[in-house]
Amino acid sequence: MTTLASGTDKLTRDALTVLQPGFTGTTAPDWLLRRLGEGLASVGLFGRNIASPGQLSALTAQLRAERDDVLVAIDEEGGDVTRLEVRSGSSFPGNHALGAVDDVELTRAVAHELGRRLAACGVNLNWAPSADVNSNPSNPVIGVRSFGADTELAARHTAAYVDGLQSAGVAACTKHFPGHGDTAVDSHHSLPRIDVPADVLTDRELTPFRAAIAAGSRAVMSAHILVPALDPDHPATLSRRILTGLLRGELGYDGLIVTDGMEMRAIAGTYGIERGSVLAVAAGADAICVGGGLADDATVLRLRDALVAAVRAGELPEERLADAADRVRALARWAGPAGGSPGITPRDEVGLRAARRALTVTVAPGLERPESFKPLTEPPYVAALTPVANIAVGDETPWGVAAELIHLLPGTVTGSFSAEADRTGKDGKGGQADKGGESAGRAALEAAGARRVVAVVRDEHRHPWMASALDTLLAARPDTIVVEMGVPQAAPRGALHIATHGAARVCGRAAAEVITGLTGITRL
């Protein structure tokens, strides 16, 4: 075990131990290595820290040279939320696609392969899976990150995912407790509120978490949401009733409780990250995640000092902080020093196979028989109707079918269209979004010329401008092929409608294969 700096007292070491900070750059900065020597036990990685498998392996080796039992965490859900393949798109479909297939052995296999790739690069804690039941179709932040809107489906696939991931030696962190699915607000921006009775929460939201606990999930992540039926005064991350009373007491969970990012506005905008971190640990959280936006030594020192000061002032029991730190160390002992070959090429194409099985294809009236659809043989025009990405997904990861169609049909032309109404948050208010969508549709038609149009959308049902753009395209070009890469809530339309249930690279590949006839239409 790594010897910690002798000049660091136990209280200060414990305060550092419960932090899970991020940093900038593709090598560990000196300040981070110094804090590891003083007691910091976890590090969070994001897309900005990853350039290649070899570089990631070198980075995790650098961290373990300073502290061999460090927990290296990452937000790698596969699908839309990927850090390993942030610049190319994921080789694995996300939860919603796996839920659409509804084969728990396939979910387990995908999670195991994803875990193998993480472990090979030295990562031993994954902030996944999302166990949220996406019961609110307007949810702006969960969506395809959920296995679906059916509670029992979400539960069985959450359990399979946890089992598959941890069988590869990577600890699962099931999120976002007690359930972020029934919200219409993104907690990155403000505090969501779920106003449903306690019995609904028990039967719907909590069921997948019970399944995760039964499957042995080593960590659970709290949600920055207000649930008045459970605690009318505090968001879940800061609620002793929810973290200690419900999760620990009623559900019997004994693993690590991790907070969602404390710099998210739901906490930082109301409590501040220092006060929020103290309240979270007092409520029962064991690890403070921070670093998605704040990633420097000053932030780590502020949080360390806030925890120490709270103990000395009698606001945070020293025993609670020590217990939290012990739980972090216990998980580090379980996880061990992950590492192996830096190559992360899948041993098989389980991700692509899953993406192919997840497709739902609908043909237009008059083309009821799958064989009636004539695959494209000439390069089309791909019009991506692009919404603003949520922070969890990020806007740096490519999505769509354009790259895959260009590969299969060289000469394919692409364009991206959006509506100002979407970017200013005025979607669906007073017709502004519809007008923006009509303009986007006309621009796409003009750019397409005589080429066949492939229109790519993402959550059409949440973006009136997007629906309006499709109206314009289909009125002029009824032979347009529509690819929905979000939650397929809107009615299928177009000469061919392909719902991929996610925007991962493999989802785009699977759709492109159908469009070009490489694979037949088998799931209607």
N, C-alpha and C positions, 0 to 999 in steps of 0.2 A: 504494500500500500504506500502511496506517496506520502512523504513526510511534509507536513505543513509548516509554514514559517513560524518559528518559535515565538516571535514577537506578537502574534495575533492571539488575543484572549478568546476563551470559549464563546462568550456572548457574541463577539464580533464574527467569529467563524460560523456560528450558527446562522447569524443574519445573512452572511454571504451565501451559505449553503442553500438557503431557500430561494435564491434568485435564479432565474433562467433568462439571462440577457442575450441579446444579439449583438452584432458588431458589423462594421463595414469592411469590405475587402475580401480577397480570396486567400489571404494568409492571416494567421492570428496576430493581432497587434500586441505590442509589448505590454500594454496595460492589462489586457485580458490574461496573458500568461502570468503576470504578476498577481492578479486576483485569484487565479487558480491555485497559486502557491500559498495564498492566505486563507483559503477555505471555500472559494467558489467551487460548486460541484457540478454545475450544469451550464451548457451553452446551447443557444438556439440558432439554427441555421436557416437562411432564407435564400431566395433565388439570387440575390446580389452576391452571395458567398460562393456560388458554384459556377465554374466554367467548364469542367470536364470531369469524368470519373476519376482520372488519375490525379487531377488537382484536388478533388474532394478527399480522396484517400490520403494524400500528402497533408492536407489541412487537419484531418482528424488524427493522424499520426503525430503531428506537431502538438496538438492539444494533449494527447496522451503521454507525450514525452515529458510534459510538465506535471500532469496528474493522470495516473493510469486508470483511475476509476471514474473518470468524468462521464457524465451523461451527456451525450450529443443528441440533441432533439431537432426534429425537422417537421414542417407542416407539409407532408407528402400524402395527399389523399388519392393520387392518381386522378384521372379525368381532368376536370377544369382546373383544379388546384394542384399544381405540380411545381416542385422546386428542383428536382433532379433534372427535369427536361423543360425548364422554364423558357428556353429560347426556341424549342422545336415543337413543343406539345407532347403530351404523355403517350407512352406506349401501352397504357392501360385505360380502359373506360372507367368512368367514375361510378359512384354508388347507384345512381338512377338507372343506368344501363344494366347494371348487375341485377337490380330489382326487377327490371322489365323482363329479363330472362328468367328470373326466379328459379335458379338452380344453385342451391347452397354449396354444393361441391365445387361448382365453378367459382363462386365467390371466394371460397376457402383457397382455391388454387391461385386465383389472381392475387389475393392478399399475401399468400406465402411467397410468390415470385417477387412481388414488390418488396416484401421484407428481406428476401435474399439479396436483392440489389442494394438495399439500404445497408444491410450488415456488411456486405462486401466492401462498401465505401467507408465503413467505420461508424455508421449511425446506429444507435441502439435504443432510441425512443422516438416514436412517431406520434404526432398530435393528430391521430386518426384512429377509428373512423367516426364520421358523423352519424349519430344514432337518432337524429331529429326526425320526427314524423312530419313530412311537409304537408300539413293539413290545410294551410292557407295558400291558395294558388298565387296570391299577390306577394308572397315572400320574396324580398329582393336579394337576400344573402344566402339562403339555403338552397332551395330549388333542386337542381340536379346533383347537389352534394348529398341529398337524402336518398335512401333506397326507395322511398315512395310515400304515398299518403295513407297506406294501409299499415296499421299498427303491428299486426302479427308478422307481416312480410318484413317490416323494418327490424323487428326483433330477431327473427331467425337469421337474417343476413348480417346483422350486427354481430351476433354470436359467432357466425362462421368466419367473418372477417377478423375478429379478435383472435380466434383460434389459428387461422392461417398465418397471420402476421407474427404472432408470438411463437409459432412453431419454427420460424426462421431465426429466432433469437432476438427479435426486436419488440420492445414493450409497446403495447397499444395504449393510447390515451383516448378513451371514448368521450365524445363531446356532443352537444353542449348542454350539460346538466342544469336544470331539469327538463330541457327540451326547448329548442329555438324555432320549431317548425311553424307554430301558429302566430307568426308575427308579420307585420307589413312594414316594419322599420328595421334598418340595418344598424346593429349596435356599434359598428365602427363610427357612426355619425351621431347617434342619440340613443336614449334609453328606451327600448321596446317594452311594451306592457302586454301581458296575456291575461285577459279577464274571462276566465272560465272556472266553473266550480271545481272543487278539490277532487270530486269523484271522476270528472273528465280527465284531469291531469293524471290521476292514478291509473286509469284504464288505458289512456292513450299515450301521453308523454313518457311516463315512467316505465312502461313495459319493455321497450328496447334496452333501457339501462339495467333493468333486472336481468335481462338475458346476457348483457355484457358482463355483469358481475358474476353470474353463474358460470360464464365461460372463462373467468379468471382474468379479466382486464386489469392490467397492472396499474393503470392510471385512469382517472376521469377528469375531464376539464369542465369547469363551471361556465355558465353563461351570464353575460351582463344583461339580464332581463328582470323586470319587475313582475312578480306573480302574486298578486294580492291574496289569493286563496291560501298561499303558503306563508307569505310574509308581506304585509301591506306597506312596510316602511323601508325595506332594504332590497336592493337587487340581489340575485342569487349568489353572486360572487362574494358579497359582503354579509350574507345572512347566516347567522348561527343556526336558525331554525331549519334552513334548507341544507347546509353543508354538514352540520354536526347532528342535528335532530333527525332529519330525513335520510340523507345519504349514509351517514355512519350508523345512526340508530335504527331507523325503521328498515332500511334496505340491507343493513349489515355489511356495508362495504369497508374494507380494511386497508385498501391500497393508497396510492398517492393521489391527492387532490391538487390539480393544477388549475390556476386561473387562466382565463382567456387573456389576451394582451391588455395590460393595464393602461396602455396609452390610448386605447380606444375611447372615443368621446363619451360613451355611456358611463364610464367611470372617471376618466381624466377631466371631463368637462364639468362634473359636479363635485367630485371629492378631491381631485388632484391625485397624482400617482403615488405620492408619499403617504398621504392619509388613507387612500384606498388600499394600499398594500398592507398597512398596519391593520386596518379593519378586516381585510380578507384573511390574514393569518389568524387573527383573533376569532373569526367566524369558523375556522376549521380548515382553511386552505393550507397546503404544505409547500407549494412552489409558486412563485410569482413570475409569470411570463411577461417579459417586457423586451422590446427590441425590434418589433416590426417597423416602428418609425423612430423610436429613441434607441440609439445604439452607440453609447459612448461611456467612457469611464465615469464621467460626471454623474450620469444617471445611476449607475451602479452604486456609487458612493452615497448619493442622496438617499437611495432606498435602504442601503445598509444602515446608514446613520439614523434614518427615521425609525427603523425597527429597534435599534439599540436604544434610542432615546425613549421610545414607547415602553420598553421593558423597564428602564430605569425610572420612568415616571409612574409606573404602576398601571399603565393603560393596557399593556399586553403581558400576560403572565409569562414569566421566563420558561416555565415548564411547557407551555403551548409552543413557543418558538423552538425549544429543544426537541419536542416530539416531532414537529414538522421537519426539522433538519434530519432527525433519525430516519424518518420515512424516506427522505431523498436518498440517504446513504444506503438504506435497505434495497431500494430499487436499483441503485448503481451496482450493488453486489449481485443482484439477480441478473442484470443485463450483461455485466462483464465487459471486457474490452472487445467490442465487435470489430471485425476487420477481416480482410482476406484479399482475394484478387480484386484489383481495382476495376476490372472489366464488369460492366453491368448489362451486357447484352443478354436478353432473356434466353434461357435454355430452350424454350419453345415459344411459339407465338400465342400463348394463352390469352394475352390482351387483345390481339386482333381477332382471335376466335370468339372471344366474348363480345367484342364490338359487332361482329357480323351477326351473332345470334340476337343481339339487342335491337336490331332494326325492325321498325314497323313500317310497312310500305302500303300505300293506298293508291289505287289507280283511278282515274277519272271515269265517269259514266261513259259507256261505249268502249271502254278498255277493261271490262270486268275481268277478263282472263289475263293472268300475268304474261302469257306468251304474246299478247297483243301489243305490249309495250315494245317499241323498237329502240334498242340502246343507241346512245349517241356514238357516231363514228367520226363526226366533224367537231373541231374545237369549238366549244360554246363560249358564251359570255357569262361570267360568274358575278352576280351582283350581291355583295354581302351587305345586308341591312343591319348595321352595327349599333348595338346599344352601348351605353357607358358601362364598363366592367365594374363590378364591385371590388372593394379593396382586397378581399380574401383571394379572389381570382387574379386580380392585377391585369393591367392592360399590356404587359410586355410579352405575354404568351400568345403565339399565333393560334388562330382557330379557323374553322371553316373547311371547305372541300377544295378550294382553289389550288393549293399546292399539289394535292393528290391528283386532281384532274389534269393539271399541267404535266405531271409525270406520265399519266396514261394517254393524254391527248395533247401532245406538244402543239403550241400555238393558241391554247386557251388564253383568253383575255379576262382580266379581273378588274373590279372596281369596288370601292367601299362607300356606302351612303349612310347618312344619319340625319336626324332632325334636330334643329336647335332646341325645339321644345323638350326633347329628351335630355339634352345636356343641361338645361336650366331647371329641370325638375317640374316642368309644367305639362307633362304628359297628361292627356285626357281632360284638360281643363279649358273649356270654352272653345274647343275646336282648333286651337293653335297647333296641336300635334297632328291633327288630320291634314291641315294645310301643309305642314312640313313634310308629312309623309307623301302627299301627292307630288310635291316638288321632287322628292327623292326618287319616286317611281318614274317620273318623266325624265329625270336625268339619267337613270339607268337605261331606259328605253333608247334614249338618244345615243348613249355610249355603246349599246349593244349592236345597233345597226341591224343587219340581216341575220346575225348569229342567233342560235337558240339560246334562250335565257335560262340559267340556273340561279334561282333566288335563294339565298341562304339567310335564315332568320334564327333568332335566339329568344325564346319566350315571347312569341307574337302576342299572346293573350295579355301580357303586361304592358305592351307598348302600342297605344292606338295609332301612332304615326307609322309604325311598322305594318300594321294591318291595312292602313290607308295606302301605303306604298305598294303592297301586294295587290290591293284592289286595282290600282292604276296599271300595274304590270299585267295582271291577268285579263283585264278588260281589253287591252291592246294585243296581248300575246297569250291566248289561252293554252298554248302548248308549253308554257313555262313549267319547269320542274322546280318544286319547292322542297328545300331541305330544312327541317326544323331541328336545331341543335340544342334547344333548351327543353323545358318541360312541355310536352305536346298537349297543351290544354285547349288551344284553339282548334276548330274543326279542320280536318285535312282539306286541302284544295290544291289545284294545279293538275296538269296532265299526269303528273306523278308526284306524290307527296311521300317523303322519306323522313321519318322521325328517328333520330339517332340516340335520343335520350342522353345527350352530352356532347361537348365540343372538343374532346380530346383528339389528338392527331389520328389515333386508330379509328375513332368514330367517323372522321372525315374520309379515311381510307375505305372503310366499309361502305359508306354511301357512294363514293366514286366508283367502286367496283360494280355496284348495281346500275348506276347511271350509264356506265360504258359496257355493261353486259358481261363483265368478268365473272360475276356471280349472278345467279338467277334470283327472281323474286320468289321468296319462299314463305315469308311471314306477312300475312295481310290483316 
